[in-house]
Amino acid sequence: MTTDPPRGRGQPRLRYRTLASLLSADLPPREPLLEGLMKTGDSLMLWAAPGVGKTMASLSIALAAAGGGAFLGWPVRTPRRVLVVDGEMNVGDLRDRLAALLRGAVGCDARLAGDNIAVLARQDQDPDAPFPDLATTEGQDFVRKLAEELGAALVILDNFSTLAEVEDENSASAMSPVLAFLLKMKQAGLATILVHHSGKGGDTYRGSSKIEATFEAVVGLKATTTVKTASHGTAFDLVFTKYRDKRNGTHVPTTAWLEEEPGGGLKWAWEQSEEGRLQTLCDLVLSAEFPTQGDLAKRLQVHPSQITRMKAKAIGKGLIRESDWERAMKAATDCGARPEGPLEFSAEDTEGDADTDF
């Protein structure tokens, strides 16, 4: 049984459910937008320092969500309509970036994406036309109602600083209007990606931590220390600083970069980052299934000497304590969990291997 308590004059009734009615309710399932990254109605923050690649990443997500294909290995099974709200970029630059990304988007139906993506850009408006301010009720209602009119399942807001006029991003109270807007979007069943800047150190997003509460996922794009030969120059280390759903192998730190193809298309390439490889190693150690470093090396298909170097890096980065490493290895030995099969390395395997990481 669902019951509506009394309401104030002119206000919608608030609904509550008994446990019995909640357990028996026929609630529509939330479907994946990008499988393993977002579901319908989710909110995600994508943060990075200027110039790292957050707009290229968010536009690529829009293309995948609207036209099919995938973004960095997160596939789209059912394309949906997307609204992109841009607060600062020249509309011609937006067009050129979308065109280049579309040419390189594997599996994306260009005509479908063209029909499914709508772009509301500040630089595309008359100078006297008011642009929605997401810190105001009027601006919030405008964006929500426009998304609903378009039938959009995903709204991308790029970026926070140009779309919401707040007095101080570091003030928790100043963030309350934007937090309320994101929660309203959830109530309306609209998925939202908020593009945001990093703080001065580049290690987290800018402003009060209060805004993080509503997000199912918070994803950071950090300037990569890995040298890539990407001619385009967009490259970053992607890290999940928050993810509410069950994690899997797609949620590890990843290095991604754009490669320019003949004809001007831009195509994403990616691999597990060094931090991701170190985290994988630590997870294997803490599973207490590998009693020796040789066993770890066999599992990761590297030479044992690399495990020694990686262990030192992982401890140095604070990913694992040496005491926990030794305790887990001892537990694996005591349980007799050694994987079967001898370790075999030829002379070619070991030659010149001292300076190589997997």
C-alpha positions, 0 to 999 in steps of 0.5 A, a space after each residue: 500500500 502506498 500512502 500520500 500524507 497531507 501536503 501544504 497548499 499548492 504542493 505535490 503530495 509526498 509519497 511513502 511506502 510500507 515495507 510490504 508494498 515496497 517489496 511487492 512494487 512493480 518498479 521499472 528496472 534501470 537500464 544501462 546507458 553505458 554498461 558498467 559506467 552509468 544506468 538510466 537516472 544515474 549522475 556522474 561527475 567527470 573532473 579534470 584540469 583544463 586541457 586534459 581532455 574532459 570535453 573530448 571525453 564527455 562528447 565521446 560519451 554523448 556520441 556512444 550513448 546516442 549512436 551506439 558503440 562504446 566509450 573506452 570499453 563501456 558498451 552501449 546496447 540501446 542508443 538514446 537521446 542526449 542533451 549537451 549543455 555547453 557553457 563556454 565553447 565556441 559552437 564551431 569548435 564544438 562542431 569540429 570536435 564532434 565531427 572528428 570524434 564521430 569519424 573515429 567512433 567505432 560502432 557508432 551510427 552517425 545518422 542515429 547520433 545526428 538525430 539523437 544529440 541536441 546541443 544547447 551552447 551559450 556561444 550559439 545564442 544571441 548576446 541578449 538571450 539569457 542562458 540557464 543558470 543552474 544555481 537558480 530554480 528558473 535555470 534548473 527548470 529550463 534544462 530539465 523541461 528541455 530534456 523532457 521535451 526532447 525525450 533525452 535520457 542523458 544530459 551532459 553539463 559542460 562545465 560547472 563553473 560556466 553553468 552555475 553562478 555560485 559565490 564560493 565553490 568551496 562553500 558547502 551551502 553555496 553548492 546546495 542549489 546545484 545539489 538540489 538540481 541533480 537530485 531533481 534530475 534523478 527524480 525525473 529519471 534523467 541521467 546527468 554528467 556534470 563536467 567539472 574542473 580539478 583543484 589546484 593540485 589536480 588530484 581531486 575536483 574543485 570545491 566542497 565535497 558536499 556535491 559528491 553525495 548525489 553521484 553514483 560515480 566520480 571519475 577523474 582525468 589526471 594528466 598522464 605521466 606516461 609518454 604517448 605518441 598520440 599526435 592529437 595530444 589528448 591523453 590522461 589517466 582515468 581513475 574512479 574516486 567513487 563508484 556505488 555499483 559493483 566494480 569489475 575489471 573495467 573500473 581500474 585506473 586506465 591510461 587513455 589517449 586520442 589518436 589521429 587517423 587518416 582523414 582527420 578522425 579521432 579514435 580512442 586508445 587505452 590500456 591499464 595504467 601503471 597505477 592500475 597494474 600495481 593495484 591489480 598486483 595488490 589485489 592478487 596478493 591480498 587474495 591470499 591465493 599466491 604463496 610466492 612472487 613466482 606464482 604472481 609472476 606466472 599469473 600476470 605473465 611476467 618475469 619474477 624480477 618485475 614483481 620485486 620492482 612492482 612491489 616496491 612501487 606499490 608500497 611506495 605509493 601506499 597501495 599496500 603495506 609490506 606487513 600486509 604483503 608478507 601476511 597474505 603470502 604466508 596465508 597462501 602458503 599455509 593454505 597450500 594454494 599454490 597454483 599447479 604447473 612449473 614456472 618456465 622462463 627461457 633465456 630470451 624471457 630474462 634477457 634485458 628484462 631488468 628495466 621492463 614493467 608489464 
